[in-house]
Each structure stands twice: as C-alpha cells, then as structure tokens.
Amino acid sequence: MANKRFIYAAVAADDANVIPVSAILGMDVHSDAESIKIHHAGFDVQDNNGTIDLEVKAGSVKTVMKAIVNAINFSKDAFVVIGDDVNSVYVHTDLEDVTATVN
C-alpha cells in the first residue's frame, strides 16, 4: 500500500487543518495578486468544499504555487507543512501568512 501525503496549514494553535493531498482540487490567485487559495474537498458534516488562504509577497504567486506543488510531489515526508503561523514555518520564504483555513 502506498503512503498517503497530507498538507498542513495553521492560522493559530486552535485553527489548523491537515488535508489529504488526494482531496486537493486546485489553487487560484485572488485579484490582488498577493493571495492564493488552495481548494480542497470538504470533510465537515455537510461535506462542503474548503479552502486554505495564503498571503504571499507581491509578484511571487507563481513561485509559491510551484513550491507548494514541488513540496507535495517530492517531499520525503508524508506530512507537508504549507504554512504554520504558530511556528513561523512556510513552504517558501515568499509565503508570508496563512489567513484562513476552512473545511
């Protein structure tokens, strides 16, 4: 059986999500070109889709998206930290903040 990968994003100690990579639906850029949404299949009671909202440095959306894809595809760890505001750990130095996690 193949190992499964998960992404982790935390706004605060009491606001964090671990999402199976298989649930990721895609990413898009907000109109301000300084934020990214990772869309995923939901896992709450109503089974709605969810998002992870990220703030990035101006002009670095593509770079951060590529870093996220590479971390998911090539990490040796099953647990991939995308953004952790609690411990200031990010998949790329241009990722500045996790602004929301909605499941």
ABEGO torsion letter per residue (X at the ends): XBBBBBBBBBABAABBBBBBAAABAEBBBBAAGABBBBBBBBABAAGBBBBBBBBBBBGAAAAAAAAAAAAAAABABABBBABBAAAGBBABAABABBABBBX
